[in-house]
């Protein structure tokens, strides 16, 4: 989705941990948890983070 990236995500104290985790997922880092679940009320940025992950993975040179 156009305009959605980690750079355009509005960071708040309540979503900083989710942002950091999603950036790690997008970089395809090895993590202990095989699943990431984004929960929160409407408008908190769940879809924005999901689109940001997809965009970053597509731009990476890492074969997926």
PDB file of N, CA, C and O in Angstrom:
ATOM      1  N   UNK A   1       0.848  -1.165   0.000  1.00  0.00           N
ATOM      2  CA  UNK A   1       0.000   0.000   0.000  1.00  0.00           C
ATOM      3  C   UNK A   1       0.899   1.236   0.000  1.00  0.00           C
ATOM      4  O   UNK A   1       1.840   1.338   0.787  1.00  0.00           O
ATOM      5  N   UNK A   2       0.596   2.153  -0.881  1.00  0.00           N
ATOM      6  CA  UNK A   2       1.423   3.351  -1.018  1.00  0.00           C
ATOM      7  C   UNK A   2       1.468   4.168   0.270  1.00  0.00           C
ATOM      8  O   UNK A   2       0.474   4.295   0.985  1.00  0.00           O
ATOM      9  N   UNK A   3       2.637   4.712   0.540  1.00  0.00           N
ATOM     10  CA  UNK A   3       2.798   5.577   1.701  1.00  0.00           C
ATOM     11  C   UNK A   3       3.017   4.859   3.014  1.00  0.00           C
ATOM     12  O   UNK A   3       3.271   5.499   4.035  1.00  0.00           O
ATOM     13  N   UNK A   4       2.923   3.564   3.004  1.00  0.00           N
ATOM     14  CA  UNK A   4       3.103   2.817   4.249  1.00  0.00           C
ATOM     15  C   UNK A   4       4.501   2.226   4.282  1.00  0.00           C
ATOM     16  O   UNK A   4       4.861   1.397   3.447  1.00  0.00           O
ATOM     17  N   UNK A   5       5.273   2.659   5.247  1.00  0.00           N
ATOM     18  CA  UNK A   5       6.621   2.144   5.450  1.00  0.00           C
ATOM     19  C   UNK A   5       6.994   2.384   6.904  1.00  0.00           C
ATOM     20  O   UNK A   5       6.280   3.066   7.640  1.00  0.00           O
ATOM     21  N   UNK A   6       8.116   1.818   7.302  1.00  0.00           N
ATOM     22  CA  UNK A   6       8.575   2.057   8.666  1.00  0.00           C
ATOM     23  C   UNK A   6       8.906   3.532   8.866  1.00  0.00           C
ATOM     24  O   UNK A   6       8.755   4.056   9.970  1.00  0.00           O
ATOM     25  N   UNK A   7       9.353   4.200   7.816  1.00  0.00           N
ATOM     26  CA  UNK A   7       9.707   5.614   7.916  1.00  0.00           C
ATOM     27  C   UNK A   7       8.500   6.515   8.140  1.00  0.00           C
ATOM     28  O   UNK A   7       8.637   7.598   8.708  1.00  0.00           O
ATOM     29  N   UNK A   8       7.324   6.085   7.704  1.00  0.00           N
ATOM     30  CA  UNK A   8       6.126   6.921   7.850  1.00  0.00           C
ATOM     31  C   UNK A   8       5.250   6.494   9.026  1.00  0.00           C
ATOM     32  O   UNK A   8       4.186   7.069   9.253  1.00  0.00           O
ATOM     33  N   UNK A   9       5.700   5.482   9.773  1.00  0.00           N
ATOM     34  CA  UNK A   9       4.927   4.999  10.920  1.00  0.00           C
ATOM     35  C   UNK A   9       5.052   5.978  12.078  1.00  0.00           C
ATOM     36  O   UNK A   9       6.154   6.403  12.425  1.00  0.00           O
ATOM     37  N   UNK A  10       3.931   6.331  12.666  1.00  0.00           N
ATOM     38  CA  UNK A  10       3.926   7.255  13.803  1.00  0.00           C
ATOM     39  C   UNK A  10       4.246   6.486  15.088  1.00  0.00           C
ATOM     40  O   UNK A  10       3.468   5.645  15.537  1.00  0.00           O
ATOM     41  N   UNK A  11       5.397   6.791  15.660  1.00  0.00           N
ATOM     42  CA  UNK A  11       5.861   6.082  16.856  1.00  0.00           C
ATOM     43  C   UNK A  11       5.286   6.729  18.107  1.00  0.00           C
ATOM     44  O   UNK A  11       5.339   7.947  18.283  1.00  0.00           O
ATOM     45  N   UNK A  12       4.733   5.879  18.974  1.00  0.00           N
ATOM     46  CA  UNK A  12       4.238   6.322  20.278  1.00  0.00           C
ATOM     47  C   UNK A  12       4.867   5.406  21.333  1.00  0.00           C
ATOM     48  O   UNK A  12       5.396   4.349  20.990  1.00  0.00           O
ATOM     49  N   UNK A  13       4.817   5.794  22.595  1.00  0.00           N
ATOM     50  CA  UNK A  13       5.368   4.910  23.630  1.00  0.00           C
ATOM     51  C   UNK A  13       4.697   3.529  23.643  1.00  0.00           C
ATOM     52  O   UNK A  13       5.328   2.543  24.023  1.00  0.00           O
ATOM     53  N   UNK A  14       3.442   3.450  23.235  1.00  0.00           N
ATOM     54  CA  UNK A  14       2.714   2.192  23.275  1.00  0.00           C
ATOM     55  C   UNK A  14       2.973   1.257  22.110  1.00  0.00           C
ATOM     56  O   UNK A  14       2.612   0.082  22.179  1.00  0.00           O
ATOM     57  N   UNK A  15       3.595   1.749  21.028  1.00  0.00           N
ATOM     58  CA  UNK A  15       3.789   0.874  19.878  1.00  0.00           C
ATOM     59  C   UNK A  15       5.258   0.682  19.498  1.00  0.00           C
ATOM     60  O   UNK A  15       5.553   0.051  18.483  1.00  0.00           O
ATOM     61  N   UNK A  16       6.156   1.203  20.276  1.00  0.00           N
ATOM     62  CA  UNK A  16       7.589   1.132  19.972  1.00  0.00           C
ATOM     63  C   UNK A  16       8.081  -0.312  19.907  1.00  0.00           C
ATOM     64  O   UNK A  16       8.857  -0.662  19.017  1.00  0.00           O
ATOM     65  N   UNK A  17       7.639  -1.146  20.839  1.00  0.00           N
ATOM     66  CA  UNK A  17       8.068  -2.542  20.861  1.00  0.00           C
ATOM     67  C   UNK A  17       7.577  -3.287  19.617  1.00  0.00           C
ATOM     68  O   UNK A  17       8.316  -4.082  19.036  1.00  0.00           O
ATOM     69  N   UNK A  18       6.334  -3.031  19.210  1.00  0.00           N
ATOM     70  CA  UNK A  18       5.790  -3.662  18.000  1.00  0.00           C
ATOM     71  C   UNK A  18       6.570  -3.229  16.767  1.00  0.00           C
ATOM     72  O   UNK A  18       6.858  -4.046  15.892  1.00  0.00           O
ATOM     73  N   UNK A  19       6.910  -1.955  16.695  1.00  0.00           N
ATOM     74  CA  UNK A  19       7.697  -1.450  15.565  1.00  0.00           C
ATOM     75  C   UNK A  19       9.054  -2.136  15.505  1.00  0.00           C
ATOM     76  O   UNK A  19       9.475  -2.590  14.440  1.00  0.00           O
ATOM     77  N   UNK A  20       9.731  -2.212  16.624  1.00  0.00           N
ATOM     78  CA  UNK A  20      11.051  -2.856  16.665  1.00  0.00           C
ATOM     79  C   UNK A  20      10.968  -4.320  16.240  1.00  0.00           C
ATOM     80  O   UNK A  20      11.812  -4.796  15.481  1.00  0.00           O
ATOM     81  N   UNK A  21       9.965  -5.025  16.721  1.00  0.00           N
ATOM     82  CA  UNK A  21       9.791  -6.430  16.366  1.00  0.00           C
ATOM     83  C   UNK A  21       9.507  -6.581  14.870  1.00  0.00           C
ATOM     84  O   UNK A  21      10.069  -7.463  14.221  1.00  0.00           O
ATOM     85  N   UNK A  22       8.654  -5.741  14.331  1.00  0.00           N
ATOM     86  CA  UNK A  22       8.311  -5.822  12.909  1.00  0.00           C
ATOM     87  C   UNK A  22       9.508  -5.487  12.025  1.00  0.00           C
ATOM     88  O   UNK A  22       9.652  -6.059  10.944  1.00  0.00           O
ATOM     89  N   UNK A  23      10.355  -4.587  12.459  1.00  0.00           N
ATOM     90  CA  UNK A  23      11.578  -4.307  11.706  1.00  0.00           C
ATOM     91  C   UNK A  23      12.485  -5.535  11.677  1.00  0.00           C
ATOM     92  O   UNK A  23      13.103  -5.832  10.654  1.00  0.00           O
ATOM     93  N   UNK A  24      12.562  -6.243  12.795  1.00  0.00           N
ATOM     94  CA  UNK A  24      13.371  -7.473  12.846  1.00  0.00           C
ATOM     95  C   UNK A  24      12.791  -8.543  11.926  1.00  0.00           C
ATOM     96  O   UNK A  24      13.533  -9.255  11.250  1.00  0.00           O
ATOM     97  N   UNK A  25      11.474  -8.655  11.902  1.00  0.00           N
ATOM     98  CA  UNK A  25      10.812  -9.611  11.011  1.00  0.00           C
ATOM     99  C   UNK A  25      11.122  -9.259   9.563  1.00  0.00           C
ATOM    100  O   UNK A  25      11.425 -10.145   8.764  1.00  0.00           O
ATOM    101  N   UNK A  26      11.050  -7.987   9.219  1.00  0.00           N
ATOM    102  CA  UNK A  26      11.293  -7.536   7.847  1.00  0.00           C
ATOM    103  C   UNK A  26      12.726  -7.780   7.400  1.00  0.00           C
ATOM    104  O   UNK A  26      12.983  -7.962   6.210  1.00  0.00           O
ATOM    105  N   UNK A  27      13.657  -7.786   8.341  1.00  0.00           N
ATOM    106  CA  UNK A  27      15.056  -8.061   8.006  1.00  0.00           C
ATOM    107  C   UNK A  27      15.347  -9.567   8.013  1.00  0.00           C
ATOM    108  O   UNK A  27      16.486  -9.995   7.830  1.00  0.00           O
ATOM    109  N   UNK A  28      14.290 -10.355   8.228  1.00  0.00           N
ATOM    110  CA  UNK A  28      14.368 -11.819   8.235  1.00  0.00           C
ATOM    111  C   UNK A  28      15.387 -12.328   9.248  1.00  0.00           C
ATOM    112  O   UNK A  28      16.115 -13.286   8.988  1.00  0.00           O
ATOM    113  N   UNK A  29      15.425 -11.671  10.412  1.00  0.00           N
ATOM    114  CA  UNK A  29      16.317 -12.091  11.485  1.00  0.00           C
ATOM    115  C   UNK A  29      15.805 -13.377  12.120  1.00  0.00           C
ATOM    116  O   UNK A  29      14.600 -13.620  12.180  1.00  0.00           O
ATOM    117  N   UNK A  30      16.730 -14.184  12.586  1.00  0.00           N
ATOM    118  CA  UNK A  30      16.353 -15.381  13.335  1.00  0.00           C
ATOM    119  C   UNK A  30      15.753 -14.936  14.663  1.00  0.00           C
ATOM    120  O   UNK A  30      16.349 -14.144  15.393  1.00  0.00           O
ATOM    121  N   UNK A  31      14.578 -15.452  14.964  1.00  0.00           N
ATOM    122  CA  UNK A  31      13.909 -15.100  16.210  1.00  0.00           C
ATOM    123  C   UNK A  31      13.375 -16.371  16.848  1.00  0.00           C
ATOM    124  O   UNK A  31      13.122 -17.364  16.165  1.00  0.00           O
ATOM    125  N   UNK A  32      13.210 -16.329  18.144  1.00  0.00           N
ATOM    126  CA  UNK A  32      12.707 -17.493  18.857  1.00  0.00           C
ATOM    127  C   UNK A  32      11.260 -17.802  18.530  1.00  0.00           C
ATOM    128  O   UNK A  32      10.893 -18.969  18.393  1.00  0.00           O
ATOM    129  N   UNK A  33      10.430 -16.773  18.402  1.00  0.00           N
ATOM    130  CA  UNK A  33       9.008 -16.989  18.152  1.00  0.00           C
ATOM    131  C   UNK A  33       8.749 -17.134  16.651  1.00  0.00           C
ATOM    132  O   UNK A  33       9.120 -16.254  15.874  1.00  0.00           O
ATOM    133  N   UNK A  34       8.114 -18.240  16.234  1.00  0.00           N
ATOM    134  CA  UNK A  34       7.847 -18.429  14.814  1.00  0.00           C
ATOM    135  C   UNK A  34       6.632 -17.649  14.319  1.00  0.00           C
ATOM    136  O   UNK A  34       6.326 -17.677  13.127  1.00  0.00           O
ATOM    137  N   UNK A  35       5.948 -16.965  15.205  1.00  0.00           N
ATOM    138  CA  UNK A  35       4.710 -16.276  14.853  1.00  0.00           C
ATOM    139  C   UNK A  35       4.677 -14.914  15.531  1.00  0.00           C
ATOM    140  O   UNK A  35       5.038 -14.784  16.700  1.00  0.00           O
ATOM    141  N   UNK A  36       4.247 -13.915  14.798  1.00  0.00           N
ATOM    142  CA  UNK A  36       4.049 -12.579  15.361  1.00  0.00           C
ATOM    143  C   UNK A  36       2.580 -12.231  15.176  1.00  0.00           C
ATOM    144  O   UNK A  36       2.050 -12.334  14.070  1.00  0.00           O
ATOM    145  N   UNK A  37       1.933 -11.827  16.237  1.00  0.00           N
ATOM    146  CA  UNK A  37       0.520 -11.476  16.203  1.00  0.00           C
ATOM    147  C   UNK A  37       0.389 -10.016  16.611  1.00  0.00           C
ATOM    148  O   UNK A  37       0.797  -9.633  17.708  1.00  0.00           O
ATOM    149  N   UNK A  38      -0.185  -9.199  15.723  1.00  0.00           N
ATOM    150  CA  UNK A  38      -0.390  -7.781  16.017  1.00  0.00           C
ATOM    151  C   UNK A  38      -1.833  -7.588  16.470  1.00  0.00           C
ATOM    152  O   UNK A  38      -2.772  -7.831  15.713  1.00  0.00           O
ATOM    153  N   UNK A  39      -1.991  -7.155  17.697  1.00  0.00           N
ATOM    154  CA  UNK A  39      -3.316  -6.913  18.266  1.00  0.00           C
ATOM    155  C   UNK A  39      -3.425  -5.466  18.703  1.00  0.00           C
ATOM    156  O   UNK A  39      -2.453  -4.875  19.174  1.00  0.00           O
ATOM    157  N   UNK A  40      -4.602  -4.905  18.548  1.00  0.00           N
ATOM    158  CA  UNK A  40      -4.829  -3.545  19.014  1.00  0.00           C
ATOM    159  C   UNK A  40      -6.103  -2.999  18.417  1.00  0.00           C
ATOM    160  O   UNK A  40      -6.698  -3.615  17.533  1.00  0.00           O
ATOM    161  N   UNK A  41      -6.520  -1.849  18.895  1.00  0.00           N
ATOM    162  CA  UNK A  41      -7.756  -1.250  18.390  1.00  0.00           C
ATOM    163  C   UNK A  41      -7.581  -0.723  16.967  1.00  0.00           C
ATOM    164  O   UNK A  41      -6.464  -0.565  16.473  1.00  0.00           O
ATOM    165  N   UNK A  42      -8.695  -0.461  16.338  1.00  0.00           N
ATOM    166  CA  UNK A  42      -8.688   0.107  14.994  1.00  0.00           C
ATOM    167  C   UNK A  42      -7.903   1.415  14.986  1.00  0.00           C
ATOM    168  O   UNK A  42      -8.061   2.261  15.866  1.00  0.00           O
ATOM    169  N   UNK A  43      -7.054   1.558  13.970  1.00  0.00           N
ATOM    170  CA  UNK A  43      -6.307   2.803  13.820  1.00  0.00           C
ATOM    171  C   UNK A  43      -4.992   2.871  14.572  1.00  0.00           C
ATOM    172  O   UNK A  43      -4.353   3.923  14.596  1.00  0.00           O
ATOM    173  N   UNK A  44      -4.571   1.766  15.192  1.00  0.00           N
ATOM    174  CA  UNK A  44      -3.332   1.809  15.982  1.00  0.00           C
ATOM    175  C   UNK A  44      -2.082   1.513  15.149  1.00  0.00           C
ATOM    176  O   UNK A  44      -0.964   1.703  15.628  1.00  0.00           O
ATOM    177  N   UNK A  45      -2.261   1.044  13.892  1.00  0.00           N
ATOM    178  CA  UNK A  45      -1.112   0.853  13.021  1.00  0.00           C
ATOM    179  C   UNK A  45      -0.793  -0.576  12.646  1.00  0.00           C
ATOM    180  O   UNK A  45       0.276  -0.832  12.090  1.00  0.00           O
ATOM    181  N   UNK A  46      -1.677  -1.518  12.928  1.00  0.00           N
ATOM    182  CA  UNK A  46      -1.410  -2.924  12.614  1.00  0.00           C
ATOM    183  C   UNK A  46      -1.195  -3.130  11.115  1.00  0.00           C
ATOM    184  O   UNK A  46      -0.207  -3.744  10.713  1.00  0.00           O
ATOM    185  N   UNK A  47      -2.087  -2.635  10.307  1.00  0.00           N
ATOM    186  CA  UNK A  47      -1.963  -2.793   8.849  1.00  0.00           C
ATOM    187  C   UNK A  47      -0.753  -2.037   8.319  1.00  0.00           C
ATOM    188  O   UNK A  47      -0.070  -2.504   7.407  1.00  0.00           O
ATOM    189  N   UNK A  48      -0.496  -0.880   8.888  1.00  0.00           N
ATOM    190  CA  UNK A  48       0.667  -0.088   8.472  1.00  0.00           C
ATOM    191  C   UNK A  48       1.949  -0.901   8.688  1.00  0.00           C
ATOM    192  O   UNK A  48       2.819  -0.936   7.818  1.00  0.00           O
ATOM    193  N   UNK A  49       2.059  -1.545   9.838  1.00  0.00           N
ATOM    194  CA  UNK A  49       3.239  -2.357  10.124  1.00  0.00           C
ATOM    195  C   UNK A  49       3.321  -3.568   9.193  1.00  0.00           C
ATOM    196  O   UNK A  49       4.403  -3.919   8.724  1.00  0.00           O
ATOM    197  N   UNK A  50       2.188  -4.202   8.928  1.00  0.00           N
ATOM    198  CA  UNK A  50       2.181  -5.358   8.038  1.00  0.00           C
ATOM    199  C   UNK A  50       2.638  -4.967   6.630  1.00  0.00           C
ATOM    200  O   UNK A  50       3.461  -5.660   6.033  1.00  0.00           O
ATOM    201  N   UNK A  51       2.112  -3.868   6.100  1.00  0.00           N
ATOM    202  CA  UNK A  51       2.529  -3.390   4.784  1.00  0.00           C
ATOM    203  C   UNK A  51       3.999  -2.978   4.786  1.00  0.00           C
ATOM    204  O   UNK A  51       4.702  -3.164   3.793  1.00  0.00           O
ATOM    205  N   UNK A  52       4.456  -2.424   5.892  1.00  0.00           N
ATOM    206  CA  UNK A  52       5.864  -2.027   5.998  1.00  0.00           C
ATOM    207  C   UNK A  52       6.781  -3.245   5.923  1.00  0.00           C
ATOM    208  O   UNK A  52       7.828  -3.198   5.277  1.00  0.00           O
ATOM    209  N   UNK A  53       6.386  -4.335   6.584  1.00  0.00           N
ATOM    210  CA  UNK A  53       7.169  -5.568   6.524  1.00  0.00           C
ATOM    211  C   UNK A  53       7.236  -6.059   5.078  1.00  0.00           C
ATOM    212  O   UNK A  53       8.315  -6.359   4.567  1.00  0.00           O
ATOM    213  N   UNK A  54       6.080  -6.140   4.425  1.00  0.00           N
ATOM    214  CA  UNK A  54       6.035  -6.632   3.041  1.00  0.00           C
ATOM    215  C   UNK A  54       6.893  -5.775   2.121  1.00  0.00           C
ATOM    216  O   UNK A  54       7.625  -6.301   1.283  1.00  0.00           O
ATOM    217  N   UNK A  55       6.807  -4.466   2.274  1.00  0.00           N
ATOM    218  CA  UNK A  55       7.582  -3.553   1.430  1.00  0.00           C
ATOM    219  C   UNK A  55       9.082  -3.761   1.648  1.00  0.00           C
ATOM    220  O   UNK A  55       9.847  -3.819   0.685  1.00  0.00           O
ATOM    221  N   UNK A  56       9.497  -3.871   2.896  1.00  0.00           N
ATOM    222  CA  UNK A  56      10.918  -4.042   3.209  1.00  0.00           C
ATOM    223  C   UNK A  56      11.449  -5.371   2.670  1.00  0.00           C
ATOM    224  O   UNK A  56      12.554  -5.425   2.132  1.00  0.00           O
ATOM    225  N   UNK A  57      10.675  -6.427   2.811  1.00  0.00           N
ATOM    226  CA  UNK A  57      11.104  -7.736   2.318  1.00  0.00           C
ATOM    227  C   UNK A  57      11.236  -7.697   0.797  1.00  0.00           C
ATOM    228  O   UNK A  57      12.194  -8.244   0.249  1.00  0.00           O
ATOM    229  N   UNK A  58      10.298  -7.066   0.117  1.00  0.00           N
ATOM    230  CA  UNK A  58      10.377  -6.964  -1.355  1.00  0.00           C
ATOM    231  C   UNK A  58      11.609  -6.180  -1.800  1.00  0.00           C
ATOM    232  O   UNK A  58      12.198  -6.489  -2.836  1.00  0.00           O
ATOM    233  N   UNK A  59      12.000  -5.171  -1.029  1.00  0.00           N
ATOM    234  CA  UNK A  59      13.149  -4.334  -1.389  1.00  0.00           C
ATOM    235  C   UNK A  59      14.495  -4.976  -1.036  1.00  0.00           C
ATOM    236  O   UNK A  59      15.537  -4.551  -1.536  1.00  0.00           O
ATOM    237  N   UNK A  60      14.472  -5.978  -0.194  1.00  0.00           N
ATOM    238  CA  UNK A  60      15.725  -6.593   0.262  1.00  0.00           C
ATOM    239  C   UNK A  60      16.342  -7.435  -0.853  1.00  0.00           C
ATOM    240  O   UNK A  60      15.672  -7.851  -1.798  1.00  0.00           O
ATOM    241  N   UNK A  61      17.607  -7.661  -0.707  1.00  0.00           N
ATOM    242  CA  UNK A  61      18.308  -8.522  -1.659  1.00  0.00           C
ATOM    243  C   UNK A  61      18.377  -9.956  -1.144  1.00  0.00           C
ATOM    244  O   UNK A  61      18.995 -10.823  -1.763  1.00  0.00           O
ATOM    245  N   UNK A  62      17.737 -10.189  -0.007  1.00  0.00           N
ATOM    246  CA  UNK A  62      17.719 -11.519   0.586  1.00  0.00           C
ATOM    247  C   UNK A  62      16.692 -12.367  -0.162  1.00  0.00           C
ATOM    248  O   UNK A  62      15.530 -11.972  -0.244  1.00  0.00           O
ATOM    249  N   UNK A  63      17.081 -13.516  -0.710  1.00  0.00           N
ATOM    250  CA  UNK A  63      16.113 -14.355  -1.410  1.00  0.00           C
ATOM    251  C   UNK A  63      15.110 -14.950  -0.431  1.00  0.00           C
ATOM    252  O   UNK A  63      15.479 -15.541   0.584  1.00  0.00           O
ATOM    253  N   UNK A  64      13.839 -14.782  -0.757  1.00  0.00           N
ATOM    254  CA  UNK A  64      12.772 -15.342   0.083  1.00  0.00           C
ATOM    255  C   UNK A  64      11.853 -16.214  -0.742  1.00  0.00           C
ATOM    256  O   UNK A  64      10.893 -16.775  -0.212  1.00  0.00           O
TER     257      UNK A  64
END
